[in-house]
Amino acid sequence: MTDIRISSLLALALAAASASAGADNSLGEINIELRGNVVDYSCYVEAGDDNKTVQLGTWPTKQLRTVGSTTQSMPFTVKLNGCPPGSASITFSGKTASGNPGLLALNGTSSAKNVAVQLRDKDKVQLPLEQASQDVAVDADGNATLRFYANYIALTDNPQPGKADADATFMINYY
């Protein structure tokens, strides 16, 4: 966003300067001082974290017997490099579970029924899809490590067993 504002400001200032250059100005010279920075920050995911697989484990259906029951949360991280000074967060997206837009639906190759994946922030509080995670400070080298958890959650009583995989994408937010 900074680059766009600087470019717009520069274009506006140049247009104003060229318009007044042709006009007869009896008040004297017009001085315009333009300042700004052009930066090349491209906060990126560390190699190996860009196509991550999080193993959620194998769980008996009795662990998910009633609606809202969950399995143990499994930790995972996303490491960022090359970020600008400040902070960063992640926003996850993906196919939402029917009737539960904050939960990640199982993908089409899954055979389990009435189960979804719940994403959690670093403090293990549910992180709904399309909502930014908590901000994490970017260190002096432009690096940040964001911590998350994921688990299965029952959408109904007595869900059906089977393969239970889900796919999510994420967007990096930096400020």
Backbone torsions as a table, in degrees:
resi	resn	phi	psi	omega
1	MET	NA	-36.3	-178.8
2	THR	-58.8	-43.4	-179.2
3	ASP	-60.8	-38.9	-178.2
4	ILE	-67.1	-44.7	179.5
5	ARG	-62.6	-42.3	-179.9
6	ILE	-63.9	-44.3	179.5
7	SER	-62.8	-41.9	179.9
8	SER	-65.4	-43.1	178.6
9	LEU	-62.4	-43.3	179.7
10	LEU	-63.2	-44.7	179.7
11	ALA	-63.6	-40.6	179.4
12	LEU	-65.7	-43.7	-179.9
13	ALA	-65.4	-41.4	179.1
14	LEU	-66.3	-37.7	178.1
15	ALA	-65.6	-41.5	178.9
16	ALA	-65.9	-41.6	-179.6
17	ALA	-65.2	-41.7	-178.6
18	SER	-72.2	-30.7	178.4
19	ALA	-68.7	-39.3	-178.6
20	SER	-82.8	-15.6	179.7
21	ALA	-67.1	-34.8	-179.0
22	GLY	-84.3	-16.6	-177.7
23	ALA	-86.0	149.5	176.2
24	ASP	-80.4	117.1	-175.5
25	ASN	-114.5	107.0	-177.3
26	SER	-81.3	-8.4	-178.8
27	LEU	-84.0	-6.5	179.5
28	GLY	112.5	-168.8	-177.8
29	GLU	-74.9	149.6	174.4
30	ILE	-102.8	123.9	179.3
31	ASN	-106.6	125.4	177.2
32	ILE	-123.3	125.4	177.3
33	GLU	-109.6	122.4	-178.6
34	LEU	-109.0	128.4	179.9
35	ARG	-132.8	152.2	177.6
36	GLY	168.8	-176.3	179.5
37	ASN	-135.1	142.8	171.1
38	VAL	-112.8	120.8	-176.1
39	VAL	-119.3	158.6	179.9
40	ASP	-123.6	62.3	176.8
41	TYR	-90.5	132.2	176.4
42	SER	-140.9	74.0	179.8
43	CYS	-47.7	121.6	-175.9
44	TYR	-132.3	160.4	-179.0
45	VAL	-82.4	133.8	179.1
46	GLU	-59.8	141.8	179.5
47	ALA	-53.1	134.3	-178.8
48	GLY	98.6	-22.9	177.7
49	ASP	-99.7	-6.1	-176.4
50	ASP	-78.5	-28.7	176.0
51	ASN	-128.1	63.1	-173.7
52	LYS	-80.5	144.2	171.0
53	THR	-115.0	124.9	178.2
54	VAL	-104.2	119.8	179.3
55	GLN	-82.1	115.3	-179.3
56	LEU	-90.7	-6.9	175.6
57	GLY	89.8	179.3	177.8
58	THR	-113.0	124.7	-173.9
59	TRP	-128.0	140.0	175.6
60	PRO	-72.2	150.5	-179.1
61	THR	-62.0	-24.1	178.9
62	LYS	-64.3	-22.2	176.2
63	GLN	-69.0	-25.1	-177.2
64	LEU	-118.4	35.8	-172.2
65	ARG	-63.9	-38.1	-176.2
66	THR	-116.8	155.0	179.9
67	VAL	-55.5	133.6	-179.7
68	GLY	89.2	-9.0	177.3
69	SER	-65.4	145.3	-179.9
70	THR	-128.7	159.9	171.9
71	THR	-90.5	176.3	176.4
72	GLN	-62.6	140.6	178.3
73	SER	-77.3	132.3	179.5
74	MET	-103.4	128.1	-177.2
75	PRO	-77.6	150.6	169.6
76	PHE	-155.2	159.3	-180.0
77	THR	-125.2	158.7	170.6
78	VAL	-128.2	119.6	-178.1
79	LYS	-102.2	130.6	-179.1
80	LEU	-112.4	146.6	177.5
81	ASN	-131.5	159.9	174.2
82	GLY	68.7	21.4	-177.6
83	CYS	-80.6	153.3	175.5
84	PRO	-71.8	162.3	176.7
85	PRO	-57.9	144.4	179.3
86	GLY	130.8	-127.1	-178.6
87	SER	-141.6	165.7	-178.9
88	ALA	-138.5	156.5	174.1
89	SER	-147.2	173.2	-179.7
90	ILE	-126.5	140.5	171.8
91	THR	-118.5	116.9	178.8
92	PHE	-87.2	146.3	173.6
93	SER	-141.2	166.4	-179.7
94	GLY	163.3	-176.0	178.2
95	LYS	-67.9	127.0	-177.8
96	THR	-87.7	150.3	177.9
97	ALA	-70.0	138.8	-178.7
98	SER	-55.8	124.2	179.6
99	GLY	76.5	0.5	-178.5
100	ASN	-139.1	74.7	-173.0
101	PRO	-62.2	-16.4	178.9
102	GLY	-85.3	-9.1	-176.3
103	LEU	-106.5	151.7	-179.2
104	LEU	-89.1	122.8	179.6
105	ALA	-72.9	153.8	173.9
106	LEU	-68.8	151.1	-178.6
107	ASN	-80.9	174.6	-174.8
108	GLY	-65.8	-17.9	179.0
109	THR	-88.5	-2.2	-178.8
110	SER	-83.7	145.8	178.6
111	SER	-110.1	-12.9	175.8
112	ALA	-66.0	151.6	-178.5
113	LYS	-127.1	145.2	175.7
114	ASN	64.6	34.1	176.2
115	VAL	-130.7	144.4	175.8
116	ALA	-134.4	175.2	176.8
117	VAL	-109.7	131.7	178.2
118	GLN	-106.4	126.2	175.7
119	LEU	-95.2	144.0	-179.0
120	ARG	-131.1	148.2	178.4
121	ASP	-77.9	-179.7	-174.9
122	LYS	-58.6	-25.1	178.5
123	ASP	-96.5	13.9	177.5
124	LYS	68.8	18.7	173.7
125	VAL	-87.3	140.3	-178.1
126	GLN	-53.3	135.4	176.1
127	LEU	-112.6	98.5	-179.0
128	PRO	-62.7	152.0	174.1
129	LEU	-58.7	150.0	178.2
130	GLU	66.4	16.8	176.0
131	GLN	-121.8	132.5	-178.5
132	ALA	-65.9	141.8	175.7
133	SER	-71.5	175.6	175.0
134	GLN	-63.5	145.9	177.5
135	ASP	-69.0	144.8	174.5
136	VAL	-124.7	136.1	-179.7
137	ALA	-65.8	141.2	174.4
138	VAL	-90.8	130.5	-178.6
139	ASP	-76.0	177.1	-175.9
140	ALA	-61.5	-22.5	179.3
141	ASP	-91.9	3.0	179.6
142	GLY	83.8	20.5	-178.1
143	ASN	-107.9	149.8	175.6
144	ALA	-149.9	143.0	175.6
145	THR	-119.7	120.2	179.3
146	LEU	-103.7	132.2	-177.6
147	ARG	-107.2	136.1	-179.0
148	PHE	-139.0	171.3	175.2
149	TYR	-137.6	155.1	175.8
150	ALA	-142.7	147.3	178.0
151	ASN	-154.4	165.1	173.4
152	TYR	-83.2	150.8	175.1
153	ILE	-138.5	137.1	179.7
154	ALA	-78.6	130.2	178.7
155	LEU	-89.8	-22.1	177.2
156	THR	-142.4	171.2	172.2
157	ASP	-67.3	144.6	175.5
158	ASN	51.6	61.3	177.1
159	PRO	-63.7	159.9	-178.0
160	GLN	-88.4	137.8	179.9
161	PRO	-72.8	164.3	176.6
162	GLY	149.2	-179.0	176.4
163	LYS	-59.9	135.5	-174.9
164	ALA	-136.4	83.2	179.8
165	ASP	-111.9	149.7	177.0
166	ALA	-138.6	156.9	-179.5
167	ASP	-124.5	134.9	177.1
168	ALA	-132.5	152.0	170.6
169	THR	-118.8	163.8	177.8
170	PHE	-142.1	155.9	178.0
171	MET	-117.0	137.5	178.4
172	ILE	-89.0	129.3	175.4
173	ASN	-112.5	130.2	174.6
174	TYR	-136.5	146.3	-171.9
175	TYR	-126.8	NA	NA
